[in-house]
Amino acid sequence: MTRLGRGPARVTEIANDFPISLNSVSKHLRVLERAGLMRRDIQGRDHICTLNVQPLREATLWMEEVRAFWESRLDELERQFVSKRSAR
């Protein structure tokens, strides 16, 4: 994903960054493609991969909402704990 963050790349270019076979890299890329995180454009024999950032943005927004919810809940729990402790 880091490589694709810099721009489109051929599968062979991506595979050069890893100590595994081209076939293994291709399988990993198919998983990213099925998840909607990457697009593949076939130009002759070249498979050009492009990062699809929209699902990552949506996931980030969701995680921020969940984080804010749980932070507020934990802050309230801490306030309850401190107030009961000081009441002793």
C-alpha positions in Angstrom: 0.0 0.0 0.0 2.9 2.4 0.7 4.2 1.9 -2.8 0.8 2.6 -4.3 0.5 5.7 -2.2 3.2 7.2 -4.3 1.3 6.5 -7.5 0.3 3.8 -9.9 2.7 0.9 -10.3 3.1 -2.3 -12.3 2.7 -5.6 -10.4 6.3 -6.4 -11.1 7.4 -3.1 -9.7 5.5 -3.8 -6.5 6.9 -7.3 -6.3 10.5 -6.0 -6.4 10.0 -4.5 -2.9 9.2 -7.8 -1.3 11.3 -11.0 -0.7 8.4 -13.3 -1.9 7.5 -14.6 -5.3 5.6 -12.6 -7.9 2.8 -15.1 -7.6 2.5 -14.4 -3.9 2.5 -10.7 -4.4 -0.2 -11.1 -7.0 -2.3 -13.0 -4.6 -2.0 -10.3 -2.0 -2.9 -7.7 -4.6 -6.0 -9.6 -5.5 -7.1 -9.5 -1.9 -6.7 -5.7 -1.9 -8.5 -5.5 -5.2 -11.5 -7.6 -3.9 -11.6 -5.3 -0.8 -11.9 -2.3 -3.0 -8.6 -0.8 -1.8 -6.9 -1.1 -5.2 -7.8 -1.0 -8.8 -6.1 -2.8 -11.6 -5.9 -1.6 -15.2 -4.6 -4.1 -17.8 -2.6 -2.5 -20.6 -1.3 -5.2 -22.8 0.8 -7.5 -20.7 1.2 -4.9 -17.9 -1.1 -4.8 -14.9 -1.1 -1.3 -13.5 -2.3 -1.0 -9.9 -3.7 2.1 -8.4 -4.6 2.8 -4.8 -8.3 3.5 -4.1 -8.2 5.8 -1.1 -12.0 6.4 -0.6 -12.6 3.2 1.4 -9.6 4.1 3.6 -11.0 7.6 4.2 -14.4 6.1 5.1 -12.8 3.7 7.5 -10.8 6.5 9.1 -13.9 8.6 9.6 -15.7 5.7 11.2 -12.7 4.9 13.5 -12.6 8.6 14.6 -16.3 8.5 15.5 -15.9 5.3 17.5 -12.8 6.7 19.2 -14.6 9.9 20.2 -17.6 7.8 21.5 -15.4 5.6 23.6 -13.2 8.4 24.9 -16.3 10.2 26.2 -17.5 7.0 27.8 -14.1 6.3 29.4 -13.9 9.9 30.6 -17.3 9.6 32.3 -16.3 6.3 33.9 -13.1 8.0 35.2 -15.2 10.9 36.6 -17.6 8.4 38.3 -14.6 6.4 39.8 -12.9 9.5 41.1 -16.1 11.0 42.6 -16.9 7.7 44.4 -13.3 7.4 45.6 -13.2 10.9 47.0 -16.6 10.4 48.7 -15.0 7.8 51.0 
